[in-house]
Amino acid sequence: MKTSIEITDVLLNQARQIAAREGTTVRALVEEGLRTVLARRSESAAFRLRDVSFKGDGLAPGVDWSWDSVRDLIYGAPGV
C-alpha cells in the first residue's frame, strides 16, 4: 500500500545514509521502526494492576480467612 508521510529533512537524510550503508531501503527502515514501536506499545498496553498495598503487619490475628468467614464479616452472618 502506498501512503505519504512528512519527515524532517534531517531525519530523512539520516535514514538514507543508514539505508545506503546497510544496503537496504528507507522503506524497510520505516517498516522496521513502525514494527518496533508497535510491538513495544502493545507490550506496554497490557493491563497492569496498581500496587495498592498499605503498611501493616499482615492479616488480622484471630480471624479465620476462609471465604465463608470473610463473606460473613462483609455481609454479616446468614440469617442475621
Phi, psi and omega per residue, in radians:
M1 nan 2.462 3.101
K2 -1.730 2.506 3.045
T3 -2.637 2.844 3.101
S4 -2.016 2.390 3.055
I5 -2.331 2.647 3.084
E6 -1.727 2.222 -3.137
I7 -2.244 2.442 3.109
T8 -1.069 2.624 -3.115
D9 -1.019 -0.735 -3.110
V10 -1.081 -0.807 -3.120
L11 -1.142 -0.734 3.127
L12 -1.124 -0.719 3.111
N13 -1.109 -0.718 3.086
Q14 -1.096 -0.745 3.131
A15 -1.101 -0.721 3.125
R16 -1.106 -0.729 3.133
Q17 -1.111 -0.778 3.139
I18 -1.154 -0.735 3.125
A19 -1.055 -0.761 3.135
A20 -1.141 -0.757 -3.126
R21 -1.122 -0.642 -3.077
E22 -1.644 -0.017 3.128
G23 1.183 0.658 3.130
T24 -2.242 -2.898 -3.131
T25 -2.065 2.813 3.057
V26 -1.088 -0.662 3.109
R27 -1.002 -0.791 -3.141
A28 -1.105 -0.675 3.106
L29 -1.145 -0.743 3.131
V30 -1.100 -0.778 3.127
E31 -1.095 -0.731 3.114
E32 -1.086 -0.763 3.125
G33 -1.098 -0.751 3.123
L34 -1.123 -0.748 3.113
R35 -1.058 -0.744 -3.128
T36 -1.100 -0.834 -3.123
V37 -1.138 -0.762 -3.138
L38 -1.117 -0.697 3.107
A39 -1.132 -0.766 -3.141
R40 -1.108 -0.742 -3.120
R41 -1.211 -0.624 3.129
S42 -1.212 -0.561 3.063
E43 -1.184 -0.768 -3.105
S44 -1.326 -0.268 3.120
A45 -1.389 -0.154 3.125
A46 -1.075 2.558 -3.113
F47 -1.129 2.314 3.057
R48 -2.217 2.169 3.140
L49 -1.335 2.240 3.107
R50 -1.155 2.553 3.042
D51 -1.429 1.911 -3.129
V52 -1.989 0.397 3.115
S53 -1.191 2.804 -3.104
F54 -2.350 2.898 -3.110
K55 -1.179 2.590 3.108
G56 2.848 -3.076 -3.104
D57 -1.859 0.352 3.107
G58 1.682 -2.614 -3.068
L59 -1.218 2.644 3.135
A60 -1.167 2.336 -3.131
P61 -1.165 2.526 3.057
G62 1.409 0.046 -3.140
V63 -1.737 2.300 3.053
D64 -1.404 2.026 -3.032
W65 -1.605 0.468 3.035
S66 -1.270 2.763 -3.111
W67 -1.024 -0.728 -3.126
D68 -1.076 -0.734 3.139
S69 -1.185 -0.741 3.125
V70 -1.104 -0.768 3.109
R71 -1.039 -0.741 3.128
D72 -1.124 -0.643 3.088
L73 -1.133 -0.637 -3.107
I74 -1.352 -0.866 -2.985
Y75 -1.829 -0.102 -3.068
G76 1.618 2.691 -3.132
A77 -1.130 2.600 3.123
P78 -1.033 2.446 3.107
G79 1.409 0.101 -3.127
V80 -1.774 nan nan
